[in-house]
Amino acid sequence: MSESNTAVGPEQPPLVVKIGGARAVDPAGVIEDVAHVVAAGREVVVVHGGSTAVDDTLEAMGEEPEYVTTPSGVSGRFTDEGTLEVFEMVLPGKLNTELVTELRAAGVNAVGLSGVDGGLVTGPRKSAVRIVEDGKRKIRRGDHAGTPEQVNVDLLQSLLADGYVPTVSPPMLADDDTTANADADRVAALLAAELGAELVLLTDVAGVYADPNDPDTLIDEASTPAEFAAVEDAAAGFMSRKVHAAKEALSGGAEGVVVSDATLRKPLLAALEGHGTWIAKEAVVDGDDAAATANGGESA
């Protein structure tokens, strides 16, 4: 594990914290920890998802959330036009506003942004995705998701230099000047790469398990390519998306990634002190195929 991972002071690289959107994730503990880290002088960017809130809203509207699996086994949401409208309403409209309000109440000078604001996160829109359905490979058209590829890093750095904590949610701005859903893990990974930051992915499990059905098989660390290959092999379902995001972050310049448990009493500080699955920069030697395998929309 990187020694810098235990520090919170201003001499450390920026920190990007992604708060998952799963039902079990209560951001209260993360907010308290973010306030502690910011008070110690470290620059922090917060990214959040909202998959559960989106699903709940869709179901309240009588719509069924749709998830698909790519040929590489990565699970993700299929975002049709109606689902995109729900994302625009729920993530930047409701969840981001609530999170910024709670951060500010904790003394954090937070400012809310979606990936659209200031062209913060941009990239190509995917009008179709390759999926596996009933054992057959198919192409689904009508997807309103995008691949985050560029960051307005000047905007981020200006906010950080002025003492703000950027608090970011999907959607993103697509290259055809339309709004597109984006996977929040990949958004966080891209921001961490551009800032040369450490990335903490907080979710509703302790980390990556060698056996996804056995929480006693937590993988503590991957510091070599062989160890990271074992992490990739072990990741299943939505965890595979987080591992792909970790690979993209480290390939792009992030200093380290940890996947850890958001349900702990002090989840961010626990992650910084070694809880979860730590992935070192040296463990990832080639991220060229990471983007190609991570299709679909926002994740938990």
C-alpha angles and dihedrals in degrees: 000000000000111000088222088065090076095053131083103181131116093263090069125088118263117284124227113197119193115197112203124230099224118130094248093056114100109185094205095094092045091051091054091049093047088053090052094049094046091048088054089059104255119137112242135189118191122207123184139190129202111196095142094049091049092049091048091051093048091050091048087055091051094254126129117228111236126216126183137191123226123222088259090058098254115144121217145151123271107224115205122179095272093049091051090055089053090050091052090051100042106036108041093018104048114004098041092048091049093047093048090049091052093046091051090048087056091054097262115137092225126174120193122229137167120209087258095059111100089350086285095163121021139166145125122316117233110222091180136025133200112238142169115234124174088349093304129110113238141168116236116201130197096055116154098199130113141203113243108226110147134046130199088230092172089064092050094047092047091054092046092048089053091053099258127137106221109220108198136192136171144283108093134202112258124216091253090060093255130122114258134184114246134192106256092214090057091046089053091047092052093049091048091050093050093047096042085237137154111252125216115191108196117196140152098277133061095253138283115341123207084219108032089208095053118065089192089071097069112156104226100192146002112196101153133051090250091053091047090050087057090052091051091049091050097047114100136175114348091353088068088063091054092050090049088050090050090052092050092048095050094042089053098050110280115147097226143328132224126188108203148157118284092189095071119106092249101019102169095044089046090053091049090050094053109278116139132015113326117201116195124215090241091059093071115066102162126025097170094111097043096089093044093058099044107077128156137050142293117336137204 
